[in-house]
Amino acid sequence: MKILILGASQVGVSIAEVLVGEDNDVTVVDVDKLALQQLQSRLDIRTVPGSASHPSVLRAAGAEDASLVLAVTNNDEVNLVACQIADNIFSTPTKIARLRSKEYLSNNDLFQGDTGFQVDVVISPEKIVRDHIARLIEFPGALQVLDFADGLVQLVGVKAVKGGALIGHPLTELKQHMPGIETRVAAIYRDGEVITPKSETVVQEKDEVFFVAARQHIRKVMQEMRGKSDKTKRIFIAGGGNIGLNLARELERQGYSVKLIEFNSKRAEHIAELVTNTIVLNGDAADARLLLQENIESCDVFCAVTERDEINILSANLAKQLGAKRVMALVNKPAYVEHLDHRDINVIISPRVATIGSVLAHIRRGDVVAVHSLRRGRAEAIEAIAHGDENTSKVIGKGVREIPFPSGTGIGAIVRNEQVIIPNADTVIEAEDHVIVFMDDKSCINNVEALFQVAATFI
């Protein structure tokens, strides 16, 4: 697929890295020539210097035959104009715009009809990350919480800890422990290695277990892996940028007790005017005296979301050592995510991993409506809709055991008419089923996509 990425921002670069790795033809446009040179030196991409909102620049970048334009500059207006030009002049099939301003994000009418902005998909990385963190807080102990089928199904990753009822027992005992509750363990990671779960697989302490279940059953399944968790009440947020501010407002709306630490005094004053019940502190989140003075030892969750990875990592480690029960850190740089030992940090939040799914859902072949990256991008879970009939589809009318999925791939759940089905080997796929597929190695995605593509004879 030929893709234009407009903006060599952190978001644009992260998406380019993933798309190039999947053999797409990627061109990146940016006004910063040096940034483009550095990007081209390490990625197999084409770069074009210039403003993303200029028709001549888009033409030079190959907009005339691009399948997708992804406008992710740091300027909302440039992104909107670029998408409008891509539609009006170049008839680009799919246009995705990154927007940050609440004025745009809260006015859907701006994107309706022929007179609105011609944007097919609006993404807000800050909102995606905020929602991701809010779900992790909602489910104490979760490493990832991912929604499918409009939230009817969730895929959750947890670390099995001492006290969980299933620790030391085979997966086949899940049904005995939880009668009437259906769940499927999609994968287990042990010492960094993936284990394909079978009925006789025994869950061990410190295993990372990814399971699928209907939303209303998630807490019960988590309890099997971790034991009963204390309710989260008190939350510290380090960093008052867009993510920190919006997270505070969302959490206070949900009734949590929230304290926010912001280093810039003017920004702290501004935040204090925008929140209702959040206590705003002006200071350094890595100042042990400040944290102790604010009773960090009584904190249930400490979440570091400043604009600097180093501060997030340092302050989260410090908060943990001073008594915070659970700490999270926002980390943008892939090298920091992959190679640093985050032993004292419970959850590393990668905006790159959280955001990329919003883009991949529009690149995948077949009718793929949701894509989520797992295990820092090495694994993937998708929601695909089965179209066609038994003659035109490779999956409709077939039992799960009959579908030639690649090794390490399996169906976690099926949603049929808003009913959640945890399938067995004989469950038959029907037309219009939403099928949640887990892949412990995303390199097999092309084979999985092909299974859900409808033959040309289907009308």
C-alpha positions in Angstrom: 0.0 0.0 0.0 1.3 3.5 -0.8 1.0 5.7 2.2 1.8 9.4 2.8 2.7 10.4 6.3 2.5 14.1 6.8 4.6 15.2 9.8 7.8 13.7 11.1 6.6 14.1 14.7 7.0 11.5 17.3 3.6 10.0 16.2 4.5 10.1 12.5 7.9 8.5 13.0 6.5 5.7 15.2 3.8 4.9 12.6 6.4 5.0 9.8 8.5 2.5 11.6 5.7 0.0 11.9 4.4 0.5 8.4 7.8 0.1 6.8 8.2 -3.1 8.7 5.1 -4.4 7.0 6.4 -3.7 3.4 4.3 -0.6 2.7 5.5 2.1 0.3 5.9 5.0 2.8 6.7 8.7 2.0 7.1 11.2 4.9 6.6 14.9 4.4 7.9 17.6 6.9 9.3 21.1 6.9 12.3 20.0 8.9 14.9 18.8 6.4 17.3 17.6 9.1 14.6 15.4 10.7 13.8 13.9 7.3 17.5 13.1 6.6 17.9 11.4 10.0 14.7 9.4 9.4 15.7 8.3 5.9 19.1 7.2 7.1 17.5 4.4 9.2 14.3 3.6 7.4 13.6 2.5 3.9 11.3 5.4 3.1 11.1 8.3 0.7 11.0 11.9 2.2 9.8 15.2 0.7 10.6 18.5 2.4 7.9 21.2 2.5 4.5 22.1 4.0 2.0 19.3 4.2 -0.8 21.7 3.4 0.7 22.8 0.0 -0.8 21.0 -3.1 2.6 21.1 -4.9 4.3 19.3 -2.0 1.6 16.7 -1.8 1.9 16.2 -5.6 5.7 15.8 -5.3 5.1 13.2 -2.5 2.9 11.1 -4.8 -0.5 12.0 -3.5 -2.1 11.2 -6.9 -1.8 7.5 -6.4 -1.6 7.2 -2.6 -4.1 4.9 -0.9 -3.9 6.7 2.4 -2.9 10.1 3.7 -2.0 10.2 7.4 -1.8 13.9 8.5 0.0 13.9 11.9 1.8 17.2 12.1 1.7 19.1 15.4 -0.7 21.6 13.8 -4.4 20.7 13.7 -5.2 23.2 10.9 -2.4 21.9 8.7 -3.7 18.4 9.1 -7.3 19.4 8.2 -6.2 21.4 5.2 -3.9 18.6 4.0 -6.8 16.1 4.2 -9.1 18.5 2.4 -6.6 19.0 -0.5 -5.9 15.2 -0.6 -9.7 14.7 -1.2 -10.5 17.6 -3.5 -7.4 17.5 -5.8 -6.1 14.0 -5.5 -9.2 11.9 -4.6 -7.2 10.0 -1.9 -9.4 7.1 -0.8 -8.6 7.3 3.0 -7.6 10.4 5.0 -6.7 10.2 8.6 -6.0 13.4 10.7 -4.4 13.8 14.1 -6.3 16.5 16.1 -5.5 17.8 19.5 -7.9 20.7 20.1 -11.1 20.1 22.0 -12.8 22.6 19.6 -12.4 20.1 16.8 -12.6 16.8 18.7 -16.0 17.7 20.3 -17.7 19.0 17.1 -18.5 16.0 14.9 -20.6 18.2 12.6 -17.4 19.6 11.2 -16.8 16.3 9.5 -20.3 15.5 8.2 -21.5 15.7 4.6 -19.9 17.2 1.5 -19.5 20.6 3.1 -17.5 19.4 6.1 -13.8 18.6 6.4 -13.1 15.5 4.3 -11.5 13.4 7.0 -12.4 9.8 7.2 -10.8 9.1 10.6 -9.9 11.5 13.4 -7.2 10.2 15.8 -6.1 11.9 19.0 -3.1 10.1 20.5 -3.5 12.1 23.7 -7.1 10.9 24.1 -6.1 7.3 23.2 -3.4 7.3 25.9 -5.7 8.9 28.4 -8.4 6.2 27.8 -5.7 3.5 28.0 -4.5 4.7 31.4 -8.1 5.1 32.7 -8.9 1.5 31.8 -5.7 0.3 33.6 -6.8 2.2 36.7 -10.3 0.7 36.4 -8.9 -2.8 36.5 -6.1 -2.8 39.2 -3.3 -5.2 38.3 -3.9 -5.2 34.5 -1.0 -4.7 32.1 -3.2 -4.0 29.1 -7.0 -3.7 28.7 -8.2 -3.7 25.1 -11.8 -3.3 23.8 -13.4 -5.2 21.0 -16.9 -5.1 19.5 -17.7 -1.7 21.1 -16.5 -2.9 24.5 -18.6 -6.1 24.7 -15.4 -8.1 24.7 -12.1 -7.2 26.4 -8.7 -8.7 26.1 -6.7 -8.3 29.3 -3.1 -9.0 30.2 -2.3 -9.6 33.9 0.7 -10.8 35.8 -0.1 -13.9 37.8 0.8 -13.3 41.5 0.8 -15.4 44.6 -2.7 -15.7 46.0 -4.4 -16.2 42.7 -6.7 -19.3 42.8 -5.3 -20.6 39.5 -1.6 -20.4 40.3 -0.1 -23.9 40.1 -3.2 -25.3 38.4 -3.9 -26.3 34.8 -6.1 -24.1 32.6 -8.7 -26.9 32.4 -9.7 -26.0 36.0 -10.8 -22.5 35.0 -14.4 -23.7 34.4 -14.5 -25.5 37.8 -13.3 -22.3 39.6 -15.8 -20.1 37.7 -18.9 -21.9 36.8 -21.1 -20.0 34.3 -18.2 -17.7 33.3 -16.7 -18.3 29.8 -13.1 -17.1 29.1 -10.2 -18.1 26.8 -6.6 -17.7 27.7 -5.0 -16.4 24.4 -1.4 -16.5 25.4 1.0 -16.9 28.3 4.4 -15.2 28.5 7.0 -16.8 30.8 10.5 -15.3 31.2 10.0 -13.4 27.9 9.0 -16.5 25.9 5.5 -17.2 24.6 3.7 -20.3 25.6 0.7 -21.4 23.5 -1.9 -22.3 26.1 -3.4 -25.8 26.2 -5.9 -27.3 28.6 -3.0 -28.9 30.6 -0.9 -25.8 30.8 -0.1 -24.8 34.4 -0.1 -21.1 35.3 2.9 -20.1 37.3 3.6 -17.1 39.5 4.9 -14.1 37.5 3.4 -15.4 34.2 1.9 -12.7 32.0 -1.5 -14.1 31.1 -3.6 -12.6 28.3 -7.2 -13.7 28.3 -10.5 -12.8 26.5 -13.9 -12.5 28.1 -17.1 -10.6 28.1 -16.6 -7.2 29.8 -18.8 -8.1 32.8 -16.6 -11.2 33.6 -13.2 -9.5 33.5 -12.9 -8.8 37.2 -13.7 -12.4 38.2 -11.1 -13.8 35.8 -8.5 -11.3 37.0 -9.2 -12.5 40.6 -8.4 -16.0 39.5 -4.9 -14.9 38.4 -4.1 -12.3 41.1 -6.4 -12.8 44.1 -8.6 -10.0 45.3 -7.3 -6.5 44.7 -7.9 -3.5 46.9 -10.1 -0.8 45.4 -8.2 2.1 43.8 -9.1 5.4 45.5 -6.0 7.8 45.6 -4.1 8.7 42.4 -1.1 10.9 41.8 -0.5 12.3 38.3 3.0 13.7 37.4 2.8 16.1 34.5 0.1 18.6 33.5 0.3 18.4 29.7 -2.7 17.5 27.6 -2.6 13.9 28.8 -2.2 14.7 32.5 -4.9 17.4 32.5 -7.4 15.3 30.6 -6.7 12.2 32.7 -7.2 14.2 35.9 -10.5 15.5 34.6 -11.7 12.0 33.6 -10.6 10.4 36.9 -12.2 13.1 39.1 -15.4 12.7 37.1 -15.3 9.0 38.1 -15.0 9.8 41.8 -11.3 9.2 42.4 -9.2 11.4 44.7 -6.6 13.0 42.4 -3.4 15.0 43.0 -1.5 16.4 40.0 2.1 17.7 40.1 3.2 20.2 37.5 6.6 21.8 37.4 5.7 25.0 35.5 4.0 27.4 37.8 1.9 29.2 35.2 0.7 25.9 33.7 -0.1 24.7 37.3 -2.3 27.8 37.8 -4.0 27.3 34.5 -4.7 23.6 35.3 -6.2 24.6 38.7 -8.8 26.7 36.9 -9.8 23.8 34.7 -10.3 21.0 37.2 -13.0 20.6 39.9 -11.8 18.4 42.7 -8.1 17.7 41.7 -5.5 19.1 44.0 -2.9 20.8 41.8 0.7 21.0 43.1 3.5 23.1 41.7 6.7 21.2 42.0 9.1 18.5 40.8 7.6 15.0 40.6 11.0 13.6 41.3 11.4 15.5 44.6 11.3 12.9 47.4 10.4 15.6 50.0 7.4 16.8 48.0 6.1 13.2 47.5 6.6 12.3 51.2 4.9 15.6 52.2 1.9 14.7 50.1 1.7 11.2 51.6 2.9 9.2 48.6 2.8 6.1 50.8 -1.0 6.2 50.7 -1.1 6.4 46.9 -2.8 3.6 45.1 -1.6 4.6 41.6 1.2 7.0 40.6 1.1 7.8 36.9 4.0 9.8 35.3 3.0 11.4 32.1 5.3 14.4 31.6 6.8 15.1 28.2 10.2 13.7 29.2 10.7 9.9 29.4 13.6 10.3 31.8 11.5 12.2 34.4 8.7 9.7 34.0 11.0 6.7 34.6 12.8 8.4 37.5 9.7 9.7 39.3 7.8 6.4 38.9 10.8 4.5 40.4 11.1 7.0 43.2 7.3 6.8 44.0 7.5 3.1 44.1 10.4 3.1 46.6 8.6 5.6 48.7 5.5 3.4 49.1 3.2 3.9 46.1 1.3 0.7 45.6 1.3 0.7 41.8 3.3 3.0 39.4 3.0 3.7 35.7 5.3 5.6 33.4 4.7 7.1 29.9 7.8 6.2 27.7 8.0 7.3 24.1 11.5 6.2 23.1 11.5 2.5 21.8 15.0 2.0 23.1 13.9 2.9 26.7 10.9 0.6 26.4 12.9 -2.4 25.1 16.3 -2.2 26.8 15.9 -0.6 30.2 15.1 -2.7 33.3 11.8 -1.4 34.6 11.7 -3.7 37.5 10.0 -1.3 39.9 7.6 0.1 37.4 4.3 -1.9 37.1 3.2 -0.7 33.7 5.2 1.0 30.9 2.8 3.0 28.7 3.9 3.3 25.1 2.0 5.9 23.1 3.4 4.3 20.0 1.8 0.9 20.8 -1.5 2.5 22.0 -1.9 4.7 18.9 -0.8 2.5 16.0 -3.9 0.3 16.2 -6.1 3.2 15.2 -4.1 3.5 12.0 -3.6 -0.2 11.3 -7.3 -0.9 11.2 -7.5 1.1 8.0 -4.6 -0.7 6.4 -5.4 -4.3 7.1 -7.0 -6.2 4.2 -10.5 -7.8 4.7 -13.0 -6.1 7.0 -10.8 -5.5 10.0 -12.5 -3.1 12.3 -10.1 -3.1 15.3 -6.3 -3.7 15.7 -4.4 -3.8 19.0 -0.7 -4.3 19.5 0.5 -6.4 22.4 3.8 -7.2 24.0 5.3 -3.9 22.8 4.2 -4.5 19.2 5.4 -8.1 18.8 2.0 -9.6 19.1 -1.4 -8.4 17.7 -5.1 -8.9 18.2 -7.6 -8.0 15.6 -11.4 -7.9 15.2 -12.4 -9.0 11.8 -16.0 -9.4 10.3 -16.8 -12.5 8.4 -18.5 -11.5 5.2 -19.8 -13.6 2.3 -21.2 -17.1 2.4 -19.8 -20.7 2.4 -18.9 -20.4 -1.2 -17.0 -17.1 -1.1 -15.5 -17.1 2.4 -12.7 -19.2 3.8 -14.2 -19.1 7.3 -18.0 -19.0 7.1 -19.6 -22.4 7.6 -16.4 -23.9 9.0 -15.7 -25.0 12.6 -12.8 -23.3 14.4 -10.7 -26.5 14.1 -11.2 -26.5 10.3 -9.8 -23.0 9.6 -6.2 -23.0 8.6 -4.8 -20.4 11.0 -1.0 -20.0 11.2 0.8 -21.5 14.2 0.4 -19.4 17.3 -2.9 -17.9 16.1 -6.3 -18.6 17.5 -9.8 -17.2 17.9 -10.4 -15.8 21.3 -14.1 -14.8 21.0 -16.9 -14.3 18.6 -19.6 -11.6 18.9 -22.8 -12.6 17.1 -25.8 -10.2 17.3 -24.2 -8.6 20.4 -23.9 -12.0 22.1 -20.4 -12.9 23.3 -19.4 -16.5 22.4 -16.2 -18.1 23.7 -15.7 -20.7 21.0 -14.6 -24.3 21.2 -13.0 -26.3 18.4 -16.4 -27.1 16.8 -18.0 -23.7 16.9 -19.0 -22.7 13.4 -18.4 -19.2 12.0 -21.5 -17.5 10.6 -21.9 -14.6 8.2 -21.4 -11.1 9.9 -19.7 -12.6 13.0 -17.2 -10.4 14.7 -14.2 -12.6 15.2 -11.4 -11.7 17.7 -8.2 -13.3 16.6 -5.0 -13.3 18.7 -1.5 -13.7 17.0 1.5 -14.2 19.2 3.7 -13.3 16.2 2.3 -10.4 14.0 4.4 -11.5 11.1 1.6 -13.9 10.2 -0.9 -11.1 9.7 -1.0 -11.4 5.9 -2.1 -15.0 6.2 -4.8 -14.2 8.8 -6.1 -11.2 6.7 -6.4 -13.5 3.6 -8.7 -15.8 5.5 -11.2 -13.0 6.0 -11.1 -11.7 2.4 -14.2 -12.4 0.3 -13.8 -14.1 -3.0 -14.3 -11.9 -6.1 -17.6 -13.8 -6.9 -19.3 -12.4 -3.8 -21.8 -9.6 -4.7 
